[in-house]
Amino acid sequence: MGHKLFTPISIRNLSLSNRIVVAPMCQYSAVNGSATDWHLMHLGQLCISGSALVFVEATAVEEKGRITPGCLGLYSDENQIALARVIEFVKSYGNTKIGIQLAHAGRKASTEIPWKGGTPLDPNNSDSWKTVAPSSEGYNLNWPEPKELDFEDLDYIKNCFVKSAKRSIEIGFDIIELHMAHGYLIHQFLSPISNKRNDKYGSSFENRIRYPLEIFKAIRDEIPENFPLGVRFSATDWVETSSWNIDEATKFSLKLKEMGCDFFDVSSGGNSPKQNIISGPAYQTGFASIIKNKVGIPTIAVGQINEPFQAESILNTGQADMIAIGRGMLYNPRWVWHAAEVFEKECAYPPQYARSHHSLIGLPIPGNPKPK
Ligand SMILES: Cc1cc2nc3c(=O)[nH]c(=O)nc-3n(C[C@H](O)[C@H](O)[C@H](O)COP(=O)(O)O)c2cc1C
């Protein structure tokens, strides 16, 4: 064991030093979409984690695309300046590559932050806004009805994705992931649960994937050819009556591959309160394995992968190419150091902390006699 987790991999022009990725995780700590000192601390600690890549949380491409008023955005110059400060910090002190997840929450936007309840904001609350979606049906019975997007709105949002992608590259991100999972806007188009349209964007599989593919293509066409661009999607709605399942997700992935998609990050669920998720250790890895083996581009497995041996065996058995860790990394930001220890491998340590590591404790201390 220990053959894969600490081996390098490339995604288009990006060389990654190992197979461990920090999953994107909303922090609900932005102000008007702009990153704050919390992001400096949060991403600051993760960028010295020794993982190969850290994804910044779902970052809204327009103000209305934020899940909560505390969500991060990259739709204004102010947002760009604030996030550039964080990325500059990460680049100065960190040892990981840094990715952004571009997102639009669609009908699941305008909600309260989780520790205040996470429920839809009251439309009378001045912090709330009218949500948008493929169709005018709310996420759940007590959720507000979104505005059904017309063709002009669709063009506008597509452009917002392109603009945010360009801003991301300008401020130094190494890779972009498009958030097409968890019941947010793009997933809302993919799934018949949320997409009830009768025009060219709804009903048949080909129509439901049309707008997501248009967004992908618009970005791919506008960013440098060597810049890596990938997608996180939900491999299934976990709703028996929905056709959005691993079969449709696989067909969709094949189309994305044809259009120049560089990696998949395979998640699941989030689009219906009726979902019946069978969760447990590594519970989404079977989906990643199908995508990796049928589509054949670098694939990230995610979801309750908490132990180094579990991660290693997923890679060794050819089920995925990389492992993303979310909560495990919040709980123990030194996860990678400990995993390296288990497999007797090397990973990056910031020089400031080098003396915490047994192989490096002999570093000289200014003024002390040289270690023997
Ligand atoms: C606090 C928190 C915030 C999250 N925010 C995002 C997000 O912004 N985008 C996303 O795609 N997934 C998000 N997720 C899901 C994680 O990226 C990950 O897929 C999920 O937690 C399962 O992995 P884990 O078991 O290693 O935590 C979030 C999860 C947590 C715990």
The ligand as a MOL file (V3000), in Angstrom:
LIG
                    3D

  0  0  0     0  0            999 V3000
M  V30 BEGIN CTAB
M  V30 COUNTS 31 33 0 0 0
M  V30 BEGIN ATOM
M  V30 1 C -19.2040 23.2570 5.5680 0
M  V30 2 C -19.3920 22.6220 4.2070 0
M  V30 3 C -19.5550 23.4360 3.1080 0
M  V30 4 C -19.6810 22.8810 1.8250 0
M  V30 5 N -19.7330 23.6980 0.7360 0
M  V30 6 C -19.6590 23.1640 -0.5040 0
M  V30 7 C -19.4580 23.9960 -1.6400 0
M  V30 8 O -19.2680 25.1980 -1.5400 0
M  V30 9 N -19.4710 23.3930 -2.8550 0
M  V30 10 C -19.6170 22.0390 -3.0020 0
M  V30 11 O -19.6290 21.5440 -4.1240 0
M  V30 12 N -19.7560 21.2410 -1.9270 0
M  V30 13 C -19.7440 21.7650 -0.7010 0
M  V30 14 N -19.7800 20.9450 0.3890 0
M  V30 15 C -19.6760 19.4900 0.1770 0
M  V30 16 C -18.2010 19.0560 0.2680 0
M  V30 17 O -17.4310 19.6410 -0.7670 0
M  V30 18 C -18.0680 17.5250 0.1930 0
M  V30 19 O -18.4880 17.1040 -1.0850 0
M  V30 20 C -18.9090 16.8240 1.2470 0
M  V30 21 O -18.7360 17.4240 2.5050 0
M  V30 22 C -18.5540 15.3490 1.3330 0
M  V30 23 O -17.1990 15.1720 1.6240 0
M  V30 24 P -16.6800 14.8810 3.1340 0
M  V30 25 O -17.4310 13.6530 3.6270 0
M  V30 26 O -15.2000 14.6130 2.9770 0
M  V30 27 O -16.9670 16.0670 3.9530 0
M  V30 28 C -19.6980 21.4700 1.6630 0
M  V30 29 C -19.5820 20.6650 2.7990 0
M  V30 30 C -19.3980 21.2190 4.0500 0
M  V30 31 C -19.2160 20.3030 5.2330 0
M  V30 END ATOM
M  V30 BEGIN BOND
M  V30 1 1 1 2
M  V30 2 1 2 3
M  V30 3 2 2 30
M  V30 4 2 3 4
M  V30 5 1 4 5
M  V30 6 1 4 28
M  V30 7 2 5 6
M  V30 8 1 6 7
M  V30 9 1 6 13
M  V30 10 2 7 8
M  V30 11 1 7 9
M  V30 12 1 9 10
M  V30 13 2 10 11
M  V30 14 1 10 12
M  V30 15 2 12 13
M  V30 16 1 13 14
M  V30 17 1 14 15
M  V30 18 1 14 28
M  V30 19 1 15 16
M  V30 20 1 16 17
M  V30 21 1 16 18
M  V30 22 1 18 19
M  V30 23 1 18 20
M  V30 24 1 20 21
M  V30 25 1 20 22
M  V30 26 1 22 23
M  V30 27 1 23 24
M  V30 28 2 24 25
M  V30 29 1 24 26
M  V30 30 1 24 27
M  V30 31 2 28 29
M  V30 32 1 29 30
M  V30 33 1 30 31
M  V30 END BOND
M  V30 END CTAB
M  END
